[in-house]
Amino acid sequence: MIDSGSKTTKIGFEDIGELATQSAYCTEVNVTEDARTIFGAKIPFTQSKYVYSYDIVIKAGYNFNEIEWELKGKNIEVKLPEAKVLSTELDLDSFKVYHEKESIFSPIKLDENNDAIKKMKENAKTDAVANGLLENARSNAEEMLKGFFGSQYDLDEYKIVFKDK
């Protein structure tokens, strides 16, 4: 058994009022490579290269405290802010290596790997938003809120009106 020597040095808890209404699953592939160069030319046998992928889960929805509603006669007026990305999480269990070659002359550094992961997460977030993540979050929020109000009010009598905040 390998002892990594890691331990929790700080822990804190916060109340959150997030309503996640949509998630997207993206697989991001990354190529990280490095080689020693001289006068702009790569030196043979000094190249390090990794090709790998991770699944990334992007969740979108609302800060629940920003959703407002009021009863106006027989209308329930619900004001929703813009949906936003709530989290972008790397699924560590999904890690796959497609190609791995490391040279002792140009090892890939940990900060380069961290930068690559940040870029993968940002790309996944951008792709998810471009493919309708926030729009789907809005429509799912409306359905969830209809169910919530339907448990309190007879929706044959009351009409729910959604408005942008």
C-alpha positions, 0 to 999 in steps of 0.5 A: 500500500502506498501512503500518499501522506495527504490529510485534511488540513481545513474543513468548512461548511456553508449553507447553499440554496442552489437549485440544479435543474440540468446537467451535461456530461462531456468527455474531453480529450487532451494532448499534453506534450513537451520536448527539449529544443535547440534553435527551435528544433526538437531534439530526438528522444526528448519528447514526452507526450500524453493523450488522455480523457476525462468525463466532466459533469456540468450542472446548471440552475439557479440560486434559489434565493433569487427566485421570486414569486407572488400571487396576483389574483388567479396568477402566480407570477414567478420571476426567474433570474438567468440560469447559470453554471453551478459547477463543473466537476471532473469525474476522476473514475473516468480517466483513460490514457490513450498514449503515454510516453515520457522522456526523462529529459522533458517530464511533464510538470504538475502545473502543466497538467493542472493547467490542462485540466482547467482548460478541459473543464472550461472547454466542457462548460463552453460546449455544454452552454453552446448546446443548450444547457442553460435553456434546458435548465430554464425549462426544467426549472419551470416544470419543477416549480409547476410541481411545487406550486401544484402541490399548494394551489389548484392549477386548474384555478391558478395560472403560473406565469414565468417572467425574467428577472 
